[in-house]
């Protein structure tokens, strides 16, 4: 979301990018760790284990890249609700009670922009794996299903809060199309499952030859 547009009441969709490259780093680190053993082998000889490793790493890499891109998309504020793209969690404005900054952090010690809801546990519905873990961790540590480091937001946090308050109190333009909002979450979940399967397949391709 451009700073010039965040306070524009005519904007129908407000986008807030998130400058966090940690997912890219973690994905590449795991690939390097899992791939280090194969660098010591004669790669001119193609084995079943090397093929399994290659396919597994490709699935893991693709999911990691998609997750990193979603993470950097940050938040999107729609007329009917807000989406956290890393997990593709959509929350309608009717369930949002506030957006605020909490500086009383445990551990990280950085101010976070927190999206608070009336029933935070409802945000877990339909999410599995890492997405569910991240949402649950936010609820336990910050009291809301969405929590992002304020310093990594592409625009000032107070501008995001003001835009959210305006959308929350605006007359509802239409009912929420949950089928359309749930589609990105379903796709992200499928890729997450494929990435997890790829990781375990690649790890097994490395461990199995050492055991037999």
C-alpha positions in Angstrom: 0.0 0.0 0.0 1.4 3.4 -1.0 1.6 6.0 1.8 -0.2 8.4 -0.4 -3.2 6.1 -0.6 -3.5 4.8 2.9 -5.7 7.6 4.0 -7.7 7.9 0.8 -11.3 7.0 1.6 -12.0 6.2 -2.0 -9.6 3.3 -2.0 -11.4 0.0 -2.0 -8.4 -2.2 -1.3 -5.5 -1.1 0.9 -2.3 -3.2 0.7 0.4 -3.1 3.4 3.6 -4.9 2.4 5.8 -6.6 5.0 9.6 -6.3 4.6 10.5 -9.6 6.2 13.0 -11.9 4.2 13.3 -14.5 6.9 11.3 -17.1 5.1 13.7 -16.9 2.1 16.7 -17.3 4.4 15.2 -20.3 6.3 14.2 -22.1 3.1 17.6 -21.7 1.5 19.4 -22.7 4.7 17.4 -26.0 4.9 18.2 -26.7 1.2 21.9 -26.2 1.8 21.8 -28.4 4.9 19.9 -31.2 3.1 21.9 -30.8 -0.1 25.4 -30.8 1.5 25.7 -34.6 1.5 24.9 -34.9 -2.2 27.7 -32.4 -3.1 30.2 -35.1 -1.9 28.8 -37.7 -4.2 29.4 -38.4 -7.9 26.4 -36.6 -9.4 27.0 -38.2 -12.8 25.4 -41.4 -11.3 21.7 -41.0 -10.9 20.2 -43.1 -8.2 16.7 -43.5 -6.9 17.6 -41.7 -3.7 19.0 -38.7 -5.6 15.8 -38.5 -7.7 13.6 -38.6 -4.6 15.8 -35.9 -3.0 15.6 -33.7 -6.1 11.8 -34.0 -6.4 11.4 -33.4 -2.6 13.7 -30.4 -2.7 11.8 -28.9 -5.6 8.5 -29.2 -3.8 10.0 -27.8 -0.6 11.6 -24.9 -2.6 8.4 -24.0 -4.5 6.4 -24.0 -1.3 9.1 -21.9 0.5 9.1 -19.4 -2.4 5.3 -19.1 -2.4 5.3 -18.7 1.4 8.0 -16.0 1.2 6.1 -14.1 -1.4 2.9 -14.3 0.6 4.7 -13.1 3.7 6.0 -10.0 1.9 2.5 -9.2 0.7 1.7 -8.6 4.3 -1.8 -7.4 4.9 -4.7 -6.5 2.6 -7.6 -4.4 4.0 -10.8 -5.0 2.0 -14.2 -3.4 2.5 -15.4 -6.7 4.1 -12.4 -7.7 6.1 -8.6 -8.1 6.5 -6.3 -10.8 5.1 -2.9 -11.9 6.5 -1.3 -13.3 3.4 1.4 -15.5 5.0 -1.3 -17.9 6.2 -4.1 -16.5 3.9 -6.1 -15.9 7.1 -9.2 -13.7 6.3 -11.1 -12.1 9.2 -14.3 -10.1 8.5 -14.6 -6.7 10.1 -17.6 -7.9 12.1 -15.2 -10.1 14.1 -12.4 -7.5 14.5 -12.5 -5.6 17.8 -9.4 -3.5 17.3 -6.0 -3.0 15.7 -3.4 -1.6 18.1 0.3 -1.6 18.9 1.5 -3.5 21.9 5.0 -2.6 23.1 5.0 -5.0 26.0 6.5 -7.9 24.1 7.8 -11.2 25.4 11.0 -12.3 23.8 11.3 -10.3 20.6 10.9 -6.9 22.4 9.7 -5.1 19.2 6.4 -3.2 18.8 3.8 -5.4 17.0 0.7 -4.4 15.1 -1.9 -6.7 16.4 -5.3 -7.5 15.0 -7.6 -8.4 17.9 -10.9 -10.3 17.5 -13.8 -11.2 19.8 -13.1 -14.9 19.6 -9.4 -15.4 18.5 -9.7 -19.2 18.5 -12.1 -19.0 15.5 -9.2 -17.9 13.4 -7.8 -21.5 13.6 -10.7 -23.0 11.7 -9.6 -24.4 8.4 -5.9 -24.0 9.0 -3.4 -26.8 9.5 0.3 -27.3 9.9 2.6 -24.3 10.1 -0.2 -21.8 9.4 -2.2 -23.1 12.4 1.0 -23.0 14.5 1.7 -19.4 13.6 -1.9 -18.3 14.3 -1.9 -20.2 17.6 1.4 -18.7 18.6 0.1 -15.1 17.9 -3.0 -15.7 20.0 -1.0 -17.0 22.9 1.8 -14.4 22.9 0.0 -11.3 21.6 -3.7 -11.9 22.2 -4.7 -11.8 18.5 -4.5 -14.1 15.5 -2.5 -11.6 13.5 0.7 -9.9 14.8 3.3 -8.2 12.7 6.5 -6.3 13.6 5.5 -2.7 13.1 8.9 -1.6 11.9 8.7 -4.0 8.9 5.4 -2.6 7.6 5.7 -0.6 4.4 3.7 2.3 5.9 3.4 3.8 9.4 1.4 1.6 11.8 -0.9 4.5 12.8 -2.0 4.9 9.2 -2.9 1.2 9.0 -4.9 1.5 12.2 -6.7 4.6 10.9 -7.6 2.9 7.6 -8.8 -0.2 9.4 -11.0 1.8 11.8 -12.5 3.6 8.8 -13.3 0.4 7.1 -14.6 -1.3 10.2 -17.1 1.5 10.8 -18.1 2.0 7.2 -21.5 0.7 6.0 -21.1 -2.9 4.7 -20.9 -2.8 0.9 -22.0 -6.4 0.5 -22.0 -9.7 2.3 -18.7 -11.6 2.7 -18.0 -14.0 -0.1 -16.4 -16.7 2.0 -15.9 -19.1 -0.9 -13.7 -16.6 -2.7 -11.9 -15.7 0.5 -11.2 -19.3 1.4 -9.8 -20.2 -2.0 -6.3 -18.8 -1.4 -6.2 -20.5 2.0 -7.0 -23.8 0.4 -4.3 -23.4 -2.3 -1.7 -22.3 0.3 -2.6 -25.4 2.4 -2.1 -27.7 -0.5 1.3 -26.3 -1.3 2.2 -26.4 2.4 1.3 -30.1 2.5 3.4 -30.7 -0.7 6.3 -28.8 0.8 6.2 -30.8 4.0 6.0 -34.1 2.0 9.0 -32.9 -0.1 11.0 -32.1 3.0 10.4 -35.5 4.6 11.1 -37.3 1.3 14.4 -35.5 0.8 15.4 -36.2 4.4 14.5 -39.9 4.0 16.5 -40.0 0.7 19.5 -38.9 2.7 19.0 -41.1 5.8 17.8 -44.3 4.2 21.1 -45.1 2.3 23.0 -44.6 5.5 21.0 -47.2 7.3 21.0 -49.9 4.6 
